[in-house]
Structures are given as structure tokens and as C-alpha cells.
């Protein structure tokens, strides 16, 4: 589709950028890969004329548990440049006994215990590649092209492969990332290692454990940590999940010096955008480990989670980030996976047909070193062909598993695996993108429910149609059924049917249907919420049922503050609600 189609054009415009530098003075202390240093050009902003007038010190801190850190007893003084051999430090500066500056810095030093484990478990080191997964929350493939053209252009310069048919499999971030990292659906995670939101995720089969077992260093980090993937209304991890874990630093820095909060995220940390601070950590990790073996997963949400047009402020930031890694040679042994989880899930564009599709079609790029493209040519040829086929987070997980042992990507191995795949009577849910995909693969084959499937053609239906009205009532009854155990939530009533389409698989459009899937957008009261759902009509017995989950396409603010279940927050209008619809 056209990123600037006339039906969505009115929702695309220039936003007012976050002015972090105008809100706070420039940093007085900077850091590189290994040291802190005073930025003398910033002295006048702190009414200091000479660096000798400064009294600066650094205080290490570390993770105690998921949301708690501990600080060293002493703050060690330094003058102009200070080597650092710990991960996280707080920096405080005074002049003439008056406090003038506080900041926090993160480093990624090699850790003796990690290096020892990696040396002892190193397998197939001669034929291996690093993995850098960089996620940007809530950006559709088309919105990436609209908002971040410089970044897309640089990816093209890297000869990255763009997956044009990457289809999400669930509603929001968590259930779309879980398949990438584990190969499981959220409900399958419930049945194996995480029974409810009070559990921690330590025992789940995250793929970084597989890489750790064969001698890779591992890292996980994200910004906007209060709504983190494993922490929003969840407990996160008891033990640190990866060798390098950014959360202790990022939470402290966002809590203490973060500001300019628009909707859910603080866009600034000090005088810099949160996304810049986040990517600086990623840069430090990748450059430090460029000659080592590592697997890393980094997820950025602060700039993109809430607003269709905010990604434009990150275009140059991400382009510069990728350029620095490329020029420094840090990508010479690294597979870069640049991805999102879904498109924007609310706002005006979400009410359009294109906006509905965009929400279901996030972006996914793969960039490989030149030697990798040459050595595993058949695997890369397959991936290019798959770029125009239906693909999912389950496929991405299978692809990452292939990077554990590159010997299975050799030409002969790919040929053998292809024959084995073609001989199967049941198509696997997740298929490595290094293998030839199936041109006639259906959403059902790929583990995508009808509600999220974009391999459909839709026909608009009158909102007063009898079948539509029946479907709408079934939808609202369904919502009230799942809300019934939550006595603090109001019963919902159907206010109007805003939109209705009937959809069917492309290959079956001319066939006689025994089912009809109605995609409805309804408004309910109280709360004035808009919900979207697929209601399936079984023509043979004239029954109606909601297929999959119900999407909420308006924000809920404080309306659902009375419930802690993160699923129910989408649907609950608290009986006690007396707020003003501000967003949380």
C-alpha cells in the first residue's frame, strides 16, 4: 500500500519535537567505552570557569533485585578523566561546596566469570556469528518508511533484506515478543513456565539461554522500563536474565533525571532524548563485544510507543547509530535483526482500513556481513524469496535457532533440510526463513488467528445489516462474560457499530463459503471505548462466536485502574471511576 495514501494522509504530520536540550543544560561529564571524562565546553553552563574548580566523584551501583539497586559506600573523586571497570556509576559534581550536577553512566566491561564460562563452553567458534536484535516498538513497516526514511536508506545500503509479509500473531508487545524469544504463544508460556502474572520468567526457555550454553555473552535491555516487556503488571526476573542487563541503570536514570513525559514515556533523560541514551548503551555493548561472541536483544519504546508521528524524531538517531556500528567494523561478524512488534494500535489512523492492516504488519529487516552472504548463499536466496511471503514471529524464532550452529546453513545442509520440510504432512508453525517457505501457506498454517490475518480480502457491509447487528451483540456479550468475575468493572452496553466488513481468504473468494468472518468496530458505554473484533458466523448452523482476542483501539487512561490483570485493563470500566480519561 502507499504509505501516503489519501485515506491516511491527514494523520501524517510534523509533531513538535521534544526539546531536551532546552529543558536541561548539556552534560558536564561524558563517557566512552571505558572511562568518564569532564566535558570542559559545558563548564559555563554550570557557572564554572575552570575544571580545577570542580569536585566530581563516581559511585558504583548494582542490581539487588528486579526493581532495587545498591550503591557503594564511597564516592571516588576524579578530576578530568577516570577509567571505570564497573557497569553502572552515579556521578555527582560540586563547586565551592555547592551541588551542581548529577548523572548516571553505564559501561559494558568484560566480566571474568562470564569470560570463563564462555571459554569453557565455546563450541564451533570458527563458524559462528553474533546476533544483535534491535526492536522499535509500535512501528508498522509502512510507518517506518514514512517516518524514518534515512534509517531505511541506510539499511538498504547494508543490503538488508526486508520482510514485506511479516504478520503479527497477537495484540500487543508481550505476546508478539514471546514467540520470537521462545517459539511459544503466550498461552503456551502459561502452561510451561509462567502460570500467572505473579510468577517470574526465570525458568522460561528464552533463546539467549541457548546461546549462553555454547559460549556466547548475552545482553537484554530496553527503555521506558516501567512498561517493560516482562515488567508491565508482571514481576520480571528474580535472577538477572542475561550477562548484561540494562534495566537497573535505565530504571534509575529514567526515575531520577527523566522528564518530558508525553502519554506513557519520558522522552528525555537530562539534555538528551531517552532513545539516544538507550542506543549509546547498545553501542557500547556491541563495540566492546565486536571481537567476542554475543547474543543481544534490545527494545526501544520511549519514542514510538504512543504516537504515530514520533518516530520521525528518531530517524537521524538510528541512522547515526547504524552508521557508527558499520564504520567501526562492529557489524563485520554480526547479524543485525531490526524489527518491530506491531503498528500503532490506537488513534485516528487505526480507524481506517489501511491503519488496521498496518497495525498487523510490523517491520522486519535482516542485515548480514558480506562473508556470510557469500558462504551461505542458498540460505540467503531462500530468505530473499521469503521476503514476499507470509512470515511470523514464530519463523523469526526458528531463524534465530539456525544461527546457533552455522553448519546447518551450509548449502548441502539446506538442501537436505528442504527435502525433509517438503516431505512433512503437516506444515510446521515456525519455519526458518533460511529455508524455502510455502507460497500457499495460510494464516492457520502459520499460527495466526483470523482476527490478525492480513491474507484476506474485505468487503464493507452495512452497519445495520442483520448479521452485523447479531455479531455486535455477540461481541458485547463476550466482553461482559470475561468481565463478569471482576465485580469492580461495569457491564458494557452496545452504543453503535462504527464499521463492519466481511472478510475471506484470497484463494477462496470465488468459492461458496460455509463461514463468514465479520470484522466489527463497536463503541460501548460506559467509557466510550472502541473495540475491534472478528466474529465468525457458521452458516451451516447459524451460530456466531468471537474469534481470538478483542482489540481496543482507543486508550483507556485511568478507567481501568481498579484491576491489575493486564488483559482486563483493555476492557474494564471501573464502577468507581471518576477520572478525566488521562492516559496511563
FIVOPA-131521 format. One record per atom (N, C-alpha, C, CB): x, y, z; residue in one letter. Coordinates in steps of 0.2 Angstrom, whole numbers, plus 5000, padded with zeros to 4 digits. Atoms other than C-alpha are relative to their C-alpha. Glycine has a CB too. Layout:
XYZA...
% end
This chain:
500449945000X500050005000X500450065000X499550005006X499649945000X500550184998X500150035007X499750054995X500049974993X501250255014X499750075001X500850015002X500349934999X500550425010X499350004996X500450054997X500750005003X498850365003X499550055003X499749935002X500449954998X497550495004X499549995006X499550024994X500450014994X496550405017X500350005006X499749934999X499649994994X497950415029X500450065001X500549945001X499649945000X498750575024X499950055005X499950034993X500249954995X497850685036X500349985007X499250015000X499850024993X498550585051X500850015000X499849935001X499349995000X500350615045X500250075000X500349964994X499849935000X501150775050X500650015005X499450055003X499549984996X502550865059X499850015007X500450064997X500249994993X502450855078X500650055003X500049935004X499549954996X503350975090X500549955003X499650045005X499550054997X504950885094X500250015007X500750014996X499849994993X505550855112X500650045000X500149935004X499449965000X506750995116X500449995007X499750085000X499650024994X507850905129X500550055002X500249934999X499549954999X509251025126X499850075003X500450014994X500249944998X508251175130X499749995007X499450034996X500250014993X507551095146X500549995005X499549945000X499550024995X509151045154X500750034997X500149935002X499449995003X510951105152X500449944997X500550045005X499650055003X512251005142X500349965006X500550024995X499650044995X513150855151X500650035002X500149934997X499449984997X514550905162X500549955000X499950035007X499550065000X515350735162X499749954995X500049965007X500250055006X515350615147X500449945002X500250034994X499650074999X515950435145X500149974993X499649955004X499950045006X516650325132X500049935002X500750024997X500050074998X516950135132X500249985006X500349964994X499650024994X518050135147X500150055005X500649974998X499849954995X518150305156X499450055000X500650034998X500449945000X517250455162X500550064999X499750015008X499649955002X517850625157X499650075001X500450004993X500349934999X517450815161X499950034993X500350045005X500149965006X516650905146X500150075001X499349994997X499849934998X517551075148X499650054996X500750014998X500449955003X516551155135X499350025003X499849984993X500649994997X515051135146X500050045007X499749935002X499949974994X515851225161X499650065001X500750015001X500449944999X515051395158X499349995002X500050044994X500750014998X513351325159X499849985007X499749944996X500150024993X513651275177X500450065004X500349935002X499649944997X514551445181X500649985003X499550035006X499350024998X516251365182X500450024994X500049925001X499549975005X517751445173X500649954999X500250075002X499450045001X519051315176X499849935003X500650035004X500250074998X518951125178X500349995007X500349954995X499750004993X520051145194X499550025005X500750045000X500549974995X518551225202X499549945002X499750064998X500550064999X517551055201X500349955005X499949974993X499950064995X517450925214X499549954998X500050025007X500550055002X516750775205X500249935003X500049994992X499850074998X516650595211X499549954997X499949995008X500450065003X515850425205X499949955005X500349974993X500350054995X514850305215X499749944996X499550035005X500350065003X514650125208X499349985003X500549945000X500650034997X512950045210X499849944996X499450054999X500150065003X512249875205X499349975002X500549955002X500750034999X510649765204X500049965006X499849964994X500150044995X510049695220X499449954999X499850045007X500650045002X508349635214X499750044994X499549985005X500349975006X507249675199X499950085000X499449974998X500249935000X506749855205X500450035006X499350015001X499649974994X508149885218X500750004998X499849965007X499349995001X509949945217X500350015006X500250054994X499649984994X511349965230X500550044997X500249945004X499449965002X512650095230X500649995004X499850085001X499450004996X514450085235X500050055006X500650004996X500049964994X514850165252X500450074998X500349975006X499649945001X516150285245X499950034993X500749985000X500149965006X516050415231X500850024998X499550065000X499249995002X517850415222X500150064996X500249944997X499949945003X518450585217X500449994993X500450055004X499650005006X519150615199X500050074998X499749954995X499949935003X519750765190X499850014993X500850025001X500249995007X519750765171X499849934997X500650034997X500150065004X519750585165X500149945005X500449984994X500050054996X519350425175X499849934997X499650025006X500250065003X519450245169X499549965005X500749955000X500650034996X517950145175X500049924999X499350034999X500050075002X517949955177X499449965003X500649965003X500750024997X516149935184X499550014995X499950025007X500549995005X514549935175X499650065000X499449945000X500449944999X513550075182X500350055006X499349985002X499849954995X514050235191X499550065000X500750024999X500349944999X513250385198X500550055001X499550005007X499549955000X514250545195X499750075004X500250024993X500249934996X514050705207X500650055000X499849985007X499549955000X514950865205X499850065004X500150024993X500149944995X515151015217X500550054998X500049985007X499549945000X515951185216X499950045006X500050044993X500049964994X516451285231X499449975005X499850074999X500550034995X515351155242X499350004997X500150045006X500750005002X513851185231X499949944995X499850074997X500150055005X513051035221X499850044994X499449965003X500249975006X512951075203X499849954995X500650044997X500150055005X512750915194X499949935002X500650004994X500050074999X512150735195X499849964993X499449995005X500150045006X512150605181X500149935002X500450034994X499950075000X512250415178X500349984994X499349965002X499750035006X513350315166X500049935001X500750035000X500050085001X513350135160X500649984996X499349984997X499450035004X514850035154X499849924999X500650015004X500150085001X514949855147X500749975000X499749994993X499350034999X516649795154X500049924999X500350025006X500050075000X517149615151X500049985007X500749984996X500150024993X516749515166X500449935001X499249995002X499650075000X517949375172X499649945000X500550015006X500450064999X516649255177X499649984993X499550015006X500350015007X515749275160X500549984995X499650074998X499550025005X517349265150X500249935002X500650055001X499950074998X517749105160X499549954997X500149995007X500550055002X516149025156X500050004992X499350035002X500050005007X516249075138X500649964997X500050074997X499450045002X517949005136X499949925001X500750025004X500150074998X517448845144X499549964996X499849995007X500650025004X515848825133X500050014993X499450025003X500049985007X516448885117X500049944995X500750044998X500150055005X515848775103X499950034993X499349965001X500049985007X516148795084X500150074999X499349994997X499849935000X516948965087X500250024993X500650015005X499749985007X517748955069X499450024996X500449954997X500649995005X515948955061X499450035004X499849944997X500549974996X514949075071X499950084999X500150005008X500149945002X514149245070X499650035006X499550014994X500349974995X513549375083X499350024998X500450075002X500649985002X511749425084X499850065004X499549945002X500349934997X511049605088X499350014997X500550064997X500749995002X509149615088X499950075003X499649955003X500249934998X508649795089X499250014998X500450064997X500749995001X506749825091X499850075001X499649965005X500349935000X505749985089X499349995001X500250054994X500750024999X504049975097X499550044996X499950015008X500649975003X502450005088X500150044994X499750055005X499949965006X503050055071X499949954994X500850024999X500250045005X502249975056X500650004994X499350014997X499550005006X503349935040X499950074996X499949944996X500149945004X502450075031X500250075004X499350014998X499949944996X502650205045X500850005001X499749995007X499249995000X504550165046X500250034994X500349935000X499849965006X504650215028X499850075000X499749964994X500249945000X503650365031X500450055005X499250015003X499749964995X504450425047X500850005000X499749985007X499350014999X506250355046X500349984993X500149955005X499850025006X506750365028X500850004999X499850054994X499250015000X508650395032X500249945003X500350065004X499950064997X508650245043X499949944994X499649985006X500150055005X507850135029X500550014994X499350014997X499549995005X509050205016X500749975002X500150084998X499450034998X510550155027X500049935000X500250035007X500150075000X509849985029X500149974993X499349985003X499950025007X509749975010X500750004998X499650044996X499350005002X511550025009X500449945003X500350065003X499750064997X511949875021X499849944996X499850005007X500250065004X511049765008X499549965005X500549964997X500550034995X509749725022X499449974996X499850045005X500650035003X508349605017X499450025004X500149925000X500649984997X506649675021X499449954999X499850074998X500550055001X505249555025X499350045000X499949965007X500649965001X503649635017X499449975003X500050004992X500650034997X502449505024X500049985007X499849944995X499950014993X502949505042X499450025004X500650035003X500750004997X501249475051X500149995008X499549964997X500050014993X501049495070X499549945002X499850075004X500450064999X500249355079X499550015006X500449945002X500449984994X499449445094X499950075001X500349975007X500249934999X498849615101X500650045001X499550005005X499549954998X500249705110X500749975000X499850035006X499350025000X502149695113X500149935003X500450055004X499850074996X502249545126X499849944996X499650005006X500150065003X501349415116X500350004993X499249994999X499650005006X502249465100X500849995000X499950064996X499350014998X503949465108X500249935002X500350055004X499950064997X503749305117X500149944995X499449985004X499850055005X503649195101X500750014997X499550014995X499349995002X505249275095X500549975004X500150084999X499550024995X506249235111X499949935002X500050055005X500150074997X505449065115X499749964995X499650015006X500450045004X504449005100X499449985002X500449944998X500650024997X502948995111X499550054999X500149985007X500649954999X501249085111X500050025008X499349974998X500149984993X500849175127X499749955004X499750075001X500350054997X499649045132X500449945001X499349984997X499550065000X500948905129X500550025006X500349994994X499549984994X502149005141X499649995006X500250084999X500450014994X500749005154X500049925002X499350024999X500050074998X500748815153X500749975001X499749964994X499350034999X502648785154X500450035006X500450014994X499549974995X503548915165X499750065003X500650024996X500249934997X502449065169X499249995000X500250064995X500750024999X500749015176X499550065001X499949965006X500449945000X500149195180X500450065001X499549995006X499649945000X500749375182X500450015006X499550064999X499649994994X501349345199X500749965000X499649975006X499450045001X502649225193X500650044997X499949944995X499449975003X504449275187X500149964994X500650005004X499950035006X505049225170X500749965000X500050054994X499350035000X506749145175X500049944997X500250005007X499950075003X506348965170X499850004993X499649965005X500350015007X505649005153X500649994995X499650074998X499550025004X506548945138X500250064995X499849944996X499849945005X507249115131X500649984996X500150065005X499550025004X508349095117X500750025002X499950024993X499349984998X509849195125X500349945004X499950065004X499750064996X510049035136X500349954995X499449975004X499650045005X510448935121X500650024997X499549994994X499449975002X511749055115X500550005006X499950074998X499550004994X512449065133X500349935001X499650025006X499750074999X512648875134X500649984995X499449954998X499450025004X513848875119X500550064999X499749994993X499449964999X514949015125X499950074997X500649974996X500249935002X514049175119X499950055006X499450004996X500249954995X513949335130X499350024998X500550065000X500749985001X512149385132X499850075003X499549955003X500249944998X511349555134X499250014999X500450064997X500749985001X509549625136X499950075003X499549955003X500149934997X509049805138X499450034996X500650044999X500649975003X507549915135X499950075003X499349965000X500149944997X507050095138X499250005002X500250064996X500750004998X505350155145X499949945005X499550014994X500050064997X505650025158X499449995005X500649995004X500550014996X504150055169X499449964996X499750065002X500450045004X503149975155X500449954996X499650044995X499650055004X504449845150X499749944998X500649995005X500450065003X504049685141X499949955005X500549974995X500150054995X504249575156X499850035007X500649965001X500149974994X503849705169X499350045001X500650055002X500649974999X502249795165X499549965003X499850034993X500450044996X501049725178X500249935000X499350004996X499750074999X502249575179X500650015005X500249974993X499549994994X503649535191X500749994997X499949945004X499350005003X505149515178X500349945002X500350075003X499650054999X506549415184X500350005007X500650004995X499650004993X507249355201X500750014999X499849935004X499350005002X508949325194X500150044994X500349935000X499949965006X509749435181X500049954994X500750035001X500150055005X509249355165X500549994995X499450024996X499550005005X510749395154X500650035003X499850044994X499449974997X512549435157X500150075001X500649974995X500149935000X512249615153X499350025000X500450034994X500749984999X510649685159X499950075002X499749955006X500049935000X510249865156X499550035005X499850034994X500549974997X508749885167X500250045007X499549945002X499849964994X509549935184X500250074999X500549965004X499849935002X510350085175X499450044997X500649994995X500549965004X508950135164X499450025005X499749954994X500549984995X507650125178X500250065004X499749945004X499849954996X508650235189X500150074997X500749985003X499949935004X509150365176X499350034998X500449984994X500649985002X507350375170X499650035006X499649954996X500349984994X506650395188X500350065002X500049955005X499749954997X507950515193X500150074996X500749985003X499949945004X508350635179X499650004993X500750004998X500450005006X507050585166X499450055000X499749934999X500549955000X505750715160X499750004993X500350075002X500449995007X504650775146X499649944999X500450024994X500450065001X503350635149X499450024995X499849975006X500649995004X502050635135X499749934999X500250034993X500450075000X500750495137X500449965005X499949974994X499750054996X501750345143X500750005002X499949934997X499350005000X503550385141X500450075001X500349974994X499649944999X504850515147X500550004994X500449995007X499649995006X505650575131X500750025001X499650044995X499349974998X507150655139X500349975006X500050075000X499650014994X508550605151X500550055000X500349934999X499649945001X509450765155X499950044994X500749985001X500049955006X509850865140X499949954993X500550044999X500050055006X509650705128X499449965000X500649965000X500650045001X508250605121X500249935003X499849994993X500050064997X507950445130X500349954995X499449985003X499750045005X508250355114X500750004999X499650014994X499349995001X509950425112X500449975006X500250085000X499750034994X510450375130X500049924999X499750025006X500150085001X509750195126X500549984995X499349994998X499650035006X510650175109X500850015002X499950044994X499349994998X512350245117X500249935004X500150065005X499850074996X512250085129X500149954995X499449995005X499950055005X511949975114X500650014996X499450004995X499449995004X513350055105X500649975004X500150074998X499450024996X514550025120X500049925000X499950035007X500050075000X514049845121X500249974994X499349975002X499850035006X514249805103X500750014998X499550034994X499349985001X515849895101X500549965005X500150075000X499650034995X516549815117X500149924998X499850005007X500050085001X516049635111X500149994993X499349985002X500050015007X516349655092X500549954998X500350074997X499550055001X517849535093X499849945004X500750025001X500250054996X516949425105X499449964997X499850025008X500750035002X515349315103X499550025004X500149924999X500549974995X513749385109X499349994996X500150075002X500750005002X511849375108X499750065004X499649935001X500349944996X510949535112X499350024997X500450064999X500649985002X509149595112X499850065004X499449945003X500149944998X508749775114X499350034997X500650054998X500749985002X507049855114X499950085002X499549965003X500149934999X506650045112X499350024999X500450044995X500749995000X504950105116X499850085001X499649965005X500149934997X505150285123X499750054994X500650035003X500149955006X505050375106X499449984996X500650014996X500550025005X503750275097X499449975002X500449954995X500650044998X502550185108X499350035000X500149995008X500649964999X501250325109X499750044994X500050045006X500249955005X501250425094X500249984993X500350075001X499950025007X501150385075X500650044997X499450014996X499549955004X502250535070X500750015004X499750064999X499449994996X503550525084X500749974997X499949985007X499450035003X504750405075X500450054996X499849944996X499649955004X505250555064X500650035004X499650054997X499549974996X506250615079X500649955001X499750025007X499550054999X507250455079X500449984994X499749945003X499750025006X507750445061X500750015000X499650044994X499249985000X509450535062X500349965005X500150075000X499750034994X509750455079X500249934998X499550005006X499950075002X509550275072X500550004994X499349974998X499550005005X510450315056X500750015002X499850064995X499349994998X511950385065X500249945004X500050065005X499850064996X511950235077X500249944995X499449975004X499850055005X511950115062X500650014996X499449984995X499449985004X513250215053X500649995004X500050074998X499450014996X514450215068X500249935001X499850035007X499950075000X514250025070X500349974994X499449965002X499750025006X514650005052X500750024998X499550024994X499449975001X516050115050X500649985005X500050085001X499650034995X516850045066X500249934999X499850015007X499850075001X516849875059X499649955005X500749985000X500450044995X515649815073X499549954997X499750045005X500550045003X514449735061X500449944995X499550044996X499650045004X515849635052X499949925002X500750015000X500150074998X515449475062X499349995003X500549985006X500650004996X513649515067X499450004995X500050075004X500649995004X511949485060X499550055004X499649935000X500449954997X510849635063X499249984999X500250074998X500750015001X508949605066X499750065002X499749935003X500349944999X508049765065X499249994999X500250064996X500750025000X506149745070X499650045004X500049935002X500549984996X504549795077X499549955002X499650064997X500450054998X503149705086X499350014997X499950015007X500749985003X501549795078X500150074998X499449985005X500049935001X501049955071X499650045005X499650014993X500449964995X500150095081X499349975001X500050084998X500650034998X498650025090X499450045001X500249955006X500549964998X497650175093X500150074996X500050025007X500049935003X497250355086X499650004993X500850014998X500449995006X496450415070X500149954995X500050074998X499950045005X497350315058X499849925001X500849994999X500250074998X496850155067X499349984998X500149995007X500750015002X495050185061X499949994993X499650065002X500050015007X495550165043X500249934998X500550054996X499950075002X495650005033X500849995000X499749994993X499250005000X497550045030X500350005006X500350064995X499750004993X497850085048X499949935003X499650055004X500150074997X497049915053X500549954997X499349974998X499550045003X498249825041X500750025003X500050004992X499349984998X499749925046X500149985008X500150085000X499950024993X499449885065X500249925000X499350015003X499850085000X499649695060X500649994996X499449974996X499450015004X501149725049X500650045002X499850014992X499449974998X502649775058X500649994995X500349985007X499450015004X504449795050X500449955003X500350074999X499550054998X505749665050X500650004994X499849935001X499450005004X507549685042X500549955003X500250074999X499450044998X509049565042X500650034996X499949934998X499449985003X510749635038X500649955002X500250075002X499550054999X512249515036X500650024997X499849934996X499349985003X514149535034X500049974993X500549975005X499950025007X514749515016X500249935000X500550044997X499850075000X515649355020X499549955002X500649995005X500650054999X514049275027X499649994994X499650035006X500550015006X513049315012X500449964994X499950074996X499650045005X514449235001X500049925002X500750024999X499950074998X514649075012X499449965000X500450015007X500650045000X512849035014X499550034995X499750015008X500449965005X512149094998X499349974999X500449994993X500650035001X510748964996X499550025006X500049935000X500449984995X510149015013X499750074999X500349995007X500249935001X510149195009X499550014994X500650054999X500550005006X509249164992X499349985002X500349954995X500750024997X507849075002X499750065003X500149945004X500249944996X507749225013X499750064996X500550035005X500349955005X507549344999X499349984997X500550014994X500750025002X506149244992X499550005005X500149924997X500549994994X505349235009X499850075001X500349965006X500249934999X505349425009X499350024998X500650044998X500749985003X503749424999X499549955001X500150014992X500450054998X502949285008X499750015007X500349935000X500249994993X501949275024X500549975005X499349965001X499550024995X503149265039X499750035007X500750034999X500349994993X502849275058X500650015005X499549955002X499550014994X503749295075X500349935001X499750035006X499850074999X503749105076X500649984995X499449954999X499450015005X504849105059X500650035003X499750024994X499449964997X505949235067X500449965005X499850075002X499750044994X506249125082X500449944997X499549975005X499750055004X506648975070X500750024997X499649964995X499449975003X507849085061X500650015004X499850064996X499549994995X508749135076X500449945003X499750045006X499850064998X508948955081X500549974995X499549955001X499550025005X509848925065X500750035001X499750014993X499449964999X511149055070X500449975006X499950075001X499750034994X511648945085X500649964997X499649955004X499550055003X512648825073X500050014992X499949935002X500049985007X513048895056X500149944995X500550064999X499950065005X513548725049X499349984997X500349945004X500750025003X511648695046X499850054995X499549995005X500249955006X511648845034X500449994994X500150075003X499650025005X512948765023X499549984994X500549955001X500550025006X512248735005X499749935000X500450014994X500350075000X512148545007X499549995006X500649955001X500450014994X511348555024X499350034998X500250045006X500649975002X510048675017X499649964995X500150074997X500350055004X509648555003X499749955003X500549984994X500250064996X509448415015X499450025004X500549975004X500549984996X508348515026X499450024996X500250065005X500649985004X507248575012X499649944998X500350044994X500350065002X506948405006X499549975006X500549944998X500350024994X506448355024X499350045001X500450005006X500649964999X505248505025X499549994995X500250085000X500550025005X504448465009X499649935001X500350014993X500250074999X504148285015X499550005005X500549955001X500450004994X503148335030X499350014998X500250065005X500750005002X501248305030X499750065003X499749945002X500349944997X500948445042X500550065000X499849995008X499549955001X501748615039X500250035007X499750064996X499849984993X502748675055X499750085001X500750005001X500349934999X502048835063X500650054999X499850015007X499449965001X503848915063X500549974995X500350025007X499550025005X504948895048X500650054999X499649994993X499449955001X506748965047X499950034993X500649965001X500149965006X506749105035X500649984995X500150075001X499550025004X508349025028X499849944996X500649985004X500250055004X507348885021X499450024996X499749945005X500549985005X506148895006X499350005004X500049974994X500650004997X504448955013X499549974995X499850075002X500550035004X502748895006X499650064997X499549955003X500349945003X501949014993X499249995002X500049994992X500850014998X500148944998X499949995007X499749944996X500150004992X500448955017X499450045002X500750025003X500549974997X498949005026X500150035007X499349965000X499949984993X498749105042X499949955005X499550065001X500150054996X498148955050X500649965001X499449954998X499450035000X499648865045X500650035004X500349994993X499549964997X500749005052X499950025007X500150064996X500149984993X499949015069X499750075001X500649995004X500349945000X498949175065X499349995000X500350054994X500750015000X497149185070X499750054995X499750025007X500449975006X495849255058X500050085002X499349985000X500149934998X495749425068X500650044998X499950005008X499349965001X497649465065X500249994993X500549985005X499850025007X497749385047X499950064995X499649944998X500049955006X498149505033X499949974993X500650055000X500050045006X498049375020X499249994998X500349935000X500750005001X496249425017X499850054995X499650015007X500349955003X495149525006X499350025003X499849984992X500649974996X493749635014X499550034995X500350045005X500649965004X492049695008X499650035006X499649954996X500349964995X491249835018X499249975000X500050074998X500750024999X489549785025X499650065003X499949945004X500449954997X488149905030X499949985008X499350004997X500050014993X488249935049X499349985003X500250065004X500750024998X486349905050X499849934998X499550054998X500250065002X486449735042X499849955006X500749974996X500350054995X485549595052X500649965003X499549964997X499450044998X487149485053X500550045004X500349964994X499649954997X488149635058X499850015007X500150064996X500249984994X487049685072X500049945005X499250025000X499950064995X486949505079X500749995002X499749934996X499350014998X488849495078X500250055005X500450014994X499849954995X488949655088X499849995007X499850074997X500350024993X487849595102X500449955003X499349994999X499650064998X488849435102X500750035003X500149954995X499449984998X490449535104X499950045007X500250064995X500149974994X489749645118X499949955006X499550065000X500250054995X489049495127X500749965002X499549954997X499350034999X490849415125X500450045005X500349994994X499649964995X491649565134X499750005007X500050074997X500350014993X490349555148X500249945003X499350025000X499850064997X490749375150X500650005003X499949944995X499350004997X492549395153X500150055005X500550014994X500049954994X492249545164X499649985006X499850074997X500450024994X491049455175X500349995007X499649944998X499750014993X492249395188X500350065003X500649954999X499849944998X492849575190X499550055002X500550034995X500649974997X491449645201X500250085000X499849985007X499949935000X492349815201X499950034993X500750015002X500149975007X492049835182X499350004998X500449954995X500749995002X490449895174X499949964995X499950084998X500250045006X489449795162X500050054994X499349975002X499949965006X489649865145X499349994995X500649984995X500650005004X488249915133X500250024993X499450055002X499949985007X488249925114X499750074998X499749954995X500249935001X488250115109X499850004992X500550055002X500050005007X488550095090X500449954997X500150074997X499550035005X489349995076X500350054996X499649944996X499649955004X490650105069X500249984993X500650035003X499750035006X491249995055X499949935000X500750024999X500150075001X490949825048X500249984993X499249985001X499850035006X491749715035X500049935000X500750024998X500050075000X491649535030X500649984996X499449974997X499450025003X493249455025X500149934999X500650025004X499950075002X493849295017X500749994997X499449984995X499450015003X495449215011X500050014993X500349935002X500049985007X496049274994X499949944996X500750034999X500150055004X496149104987X499349975000X500549945002X500750035000X494349064992X499550054998X499949975007X500549945001X493549224986X499449974996X500350064997X500550025005X492649134972X499649945002X500349994993X500350064998X492148984982X499450015005X500549955004X500649994995X490548954992X500249995007X499449954998X499850004993X490848995010X499549975005X500250075002X500450034994X490248895025X500150055006X500249935001X499949954995X490949035036X500050074998X500649985005X499949935002X490949225036X500350035006X499350034998X499649964994X492149325047X499850074999X500749995000X500249934999X491449495052X500550045004X499350015002X499549964996X492749625057X499650065002X500650024996X500549944998X491749755068X500450045004X499549975004X499849954996X492249915076X499450025004X500450064997X500649974996X490949955090X500250045006X499749935003X499949964994X490850085103X499549985006X499850084998X500450024994X490250045121X500050055005X500349935003X500149964994X489650135136X499949965006X499450054999X499649944999X490150175149X500750004998X499950025008X499350005002X491850235144X500150024993X500349935001X499949985007X491550275126X500649974997X500150085000X499450035003X492850145121X499849974993X500249945004X500150045007X493050075103X500449945000X500350054994X499750065001X493349895101X500049974993X499749955005X500050035006X493849795086X500049925001X500550024995X499950075000X493549605084X499749974994X499649985007X500250045006X493249465072X499449955003X500549964997X500550054998X491549375074X499949954995X499450045003X500150055005X491349215065X499349975000X500549945001X500750035001X489649165058X500149934996X499650054996X500050075003X489548975055X499350004996X500149945005X500650005004X488248975041X499649945001X500250014992X500350065000X487848795042X499549995006X500549945001X500450004994X487148805060X499850075003X500349965005X500249934999X486848995060X500350025007X499350015000X499749984993X488049025076X500550054999X500349935003X499549955000X489149165080X500450005006X499650075000X499650004994X490649175091X500650044998X500349935001X499449965000X492149295094X500649964998X500150045006X499450035001X493749235086X500650035002X500149994992X499449974998X495349265095X499850065005X500450034995X500149944995X495549425106X499650064997X500750025003X500349945002X494649585106X500550065000X499450025004X499549955000X495749735101X499650075003X500350024993X500349944998X495449905110X500450054996X500150025008X499749965004X495850045098X500050085002X499850004993X499949934996X495650195110X500449995006X499350035001X499750014994X496650225125X499550005006X500550065001X500550014995X495950185142X500250045006X500049935002X499849964994X496850305154X499949975006X499550064999X500150034993X496350285172X499349965001X500050065005X500750034999X494650205168X500149935003X499750004993X500050074998X495350035172X500549995006X500349954994X499550004994X496450075187X499849955005X500150075003X500250044995X495449965198X500249934999X499250005001X499850075001X496049805190X500850004999X499649974994X499350015001X497849735190X500249964994X500449985006X499950055005X497649605177X500150044993X499449954999X499949965006X498449675161X499649994994X500849994998X500550025005X497249585150X499450045001X499949934999X500649974999X495749665158X500050075000X499749985007X499949935000X496449835158X499750034993X500750035001X500249985006X495949845140X499250015000X500249954994X500850005000X494049815144X499750035005X499849924999X500449984994X493649865161X499950085001X500449985006X500249944998X492750025165X499850005008X499450044996X500150014993X492950045184X499350035002X500650035004X500649974997X491250075193X500250065004X499749955005X499849944996X492250195204X500450054997X500549975006X499649965004X493050285190X499650075000X500049984993X500349935000X492850475192X500550054997X499950025008X499549975003X494350525182X499950044994X500649964999X500149965006X494650635167X500349974993X500350075001X499750035006X495250505154X500750014998X499550024994X499349995001X497050545156X500349934999X500450045005X499750065002X498150415148X500549975005X500350004993X499550034995X499150285159X500449954996X499749975006X
% end
